[in-house]
Amino acid sequence: MIEIPRNLYCEQCQKETEHMVREDTLEIEYTCTVCNKHEEIVKSFF
């Protein structure tokens, strides 16, 4: 699993904040460091 800090737009904070991005072979997880909003994206290979 790869973990990278990245500045992304947060819909809950309504501004650009730092997110912790975790990526593995099946999904990508984004977690806002300000409000802790968590979002998961499942990778599709089809």
Residue frames as a rotation matrix with the C-alpha (Angstrom) as fourth column:
MET 1
0.584 0.812 0.000 0.00
0.812 -0.584 0.000 0.00
0.000 0.000 -1.000 0.00
ILE 2
-0.535 -0.701 0.472 1.29
0.712 -0.675 -0.193 3.43
0.454 0.233 0.860 -0.97
GLU 3
0.464 0.650 -0.602 0.45
0.859 -0.495 0.128 6.44
-0.215 -0.577 -0.788 1.23
ILE 4
-0.574 -0.619 0.537 0.97
0.762 -0.643 0.072 9.96
0.301 0.451 0.841 -0.15
PRO 5
-0.112 0.529 -0.841 -0.12
0.520 -0.690 -0.503 13.39
-0.847 -0.494 -0.198 1.17
ARG 6
-0.690 -0.041 0.723 -1.79
0.704 -0.270 0.657 15.46
0.168 0.962 0.215 -1.56
ASN 7
-0.725 0.468 -0.505 -3.71
-0.149 -0.823 -0.549 18.75
-0.673 -0.323 0.666 -1.82
LEU 8
-0.769 0.578 0.272 -7.21
0.542 0.364 0.758 18.09
0.339 0.731 -0.593 -3.17
TYR 9
-0.579 0.666 0.471 -10.58
-0.597 -0.739 0.311 19.83
0.555 -0.102 0.826 -3.10
CYS 10
-0.916 0.337 -0.215 -12.78
0.394 0.670 -0.629 18.67
-0.069 -0.662 -0.747 -0.21
GLU 11
-0.396 0.851 0.345 -16.55
0.267 -0.253 0.930 18.94
0.878 0.461 -0.126 -0.77
GLN 12
0.392 0.551 -0.737 -17.31
0.854 0.079 0.514 19.04
0.341 -0.831 -0.440 2.95
CYS 13
-0.146 -0.537 -0.831 -14.75
0.740 -0.617 0.269 21.79
-0.657 -0.576 0.487 3.75
GLN 14
0.807 0.481 0.342 -15.47
0.561 -0.445 -0.698 23.49
-0.184 0.755 -0.629 0.41
LYS 15
0.684 -0.683 -0.256 -11.82
-0.714 -0.699 -0.042 24.34
-0.151 0.211 -0.966 -0.14
GLU 16
0.484 -0.619 -0.619 -8.55
-0.173 0.626 -0.761 22.72
0.858 0.475 0.195 -1.10
THR 17
0.619 -0.261 0.741 -7.08
-0.765 0.015 0.644 20.79
-0.179 -0.965 -0.190 1.84
GLU 18
-0.487 -0.837 -0.248 -4.42
-0.852 0.518 -0.074 18.19
0.190 0.175 -0.966 2.41
HIS 19
0.725 0.689 0.020 -5.59
-0.687 0.720 0.103 14.60
0.056 -0.088 0.995 1.98
MET 20
-0.376 -0.738 0.560 -3.89
-0.628 0.647 0.432 11.33
-0.681 -0.189 -0.707 2.78
VAL 21
0.455 0.453 -0.767 -4.12
-0.882 0.348 -0.318 9.19
0.123 0.821 0.558 -0.33
ARG 22
-0.293 -0.471 0.832 -3.71
-0.532 0.803 0.267 5.44
-0.794 -0.364 -0.486 0.13
GLU 23
0.367 0.365 -0.855 -3.52
-0.927 0.219 -0.305 3.24
0.076 0.905 0.419 -2.93
ASP 24
-0.318 -0.439 0.841 -3.34
-0.354 0.877 0.324 -0.51
-0.879 -0.195 -0.434 -3.26
THR 25
-0.969 -0.195 0.149 -4.05
0.049 0.443 0.895 -2.90
-0.241 0.875 -0.420 -6.12
LEU 26
-0.484 0.855 0.188 -7.86
0.864 0.432 0.257 -2.78
0.138 0.287 -0.948 -5.79
GLU 27
0.607 0.792 0.064 -8.80
0.758 -0.601 0.251 0.67
0.237 -0.104 -0.966 -4.49
ILE 28
-0.566 -0.652 0.505 -7.79
0.409 -0.753 -0.515 4.25
0.716 -0.084 0.693 -3.75
GLU 29
0.333 0.639 -0.694 -8.75
0.934 -0.123 0.335 5.88
0.128 -0.759 -0.638 -0.44
TYR 30
-0.371 -0.357 0.857 -8.86
0.239 -0.929 -0.284 9.63
0.898 0.099 0.430 0.18
THR 31
0.306 0.430 -0.849 -9.05
0.941 -0.001 0.339 11.02
0.145 -0.903 -0.405 3.73
CYS 32
0.410 -0.086 0.908 -9.21
0.079 -0.988 -0.129 14.75
0.909 0.125 -0.399 4.45
THR 33
-0.442 -0.672 -0.595 -6.81
0.690 0.169 -0.704 15.75
0.573 -0.721 0.389 7.23
VAL 34
-0.847 0.175 0.502 -9.06
-0.351 -0.893 -0.281 18.65
0.399 -0.414 0.818 8.32
CYS 35
-0.080 0.939 0.335 -12.54
-0.995 -0.093 0.021 17.09
0.050 -0.332 0.942 8.59
ASN 36
-0.695 -0.334 0.637 -11.62
-0.424 0.905 0.012 13.37
-0.581 -0.262 -0.771 8.23
LYS 37
0.496 0.824 -0.274 -14.06
-0.706 0.198 -0.680 12.83
-0.506 0.531 0.680 5.36
HIS 38
-0.484 -0.636 0.601 -13.27
-0.248 0.758 0.603 9.42
-0.839 0.143 -0.525 3.88
GLU 39
0.542 0.613 -0.575 -13.84
-0.742 0.029 -0.670 8.40
-0.394 0.790 0.471 0.27
GLU 40
-0.269 -0.583 0.767 -13.01
-0.075 0.806 0.587 5.14
-0.960 0.101 -0.260 -1.48
ILE 41
0.361 0.305 -0.881 -12.74
-0.903 -0.121 -0.412 4.48
-0.232 0.945 0.232 -5.19
VAL 42
0.323 -0.188 0.927 -12.63
0.039 0.982 0.186 0.90
-0.945 -0.024 0.325 -6.44
LYS 43
-0.481 -0.580 -0.658 -10.41
-0.681 -0.225 0.697 0.38
-0.552 0.783 -0.287 -9.45
SER 44
0.629 0.674 0.387 -12.01
-0.171 0.605 -0.777 -1.22
-0.758 0.423 0.496 -12.46
PHE 45
-0.476 -0.879 -0.013 -9.95
-0.310 0.154 0.938 -3.11
-0.823 0.451 -0.346 -14.99
PHE 46
-0.280 0.470 0.837 -12.76
0.748 0.654 -0.117 -3.81
-0.602 0.593 -0.535 -17.45
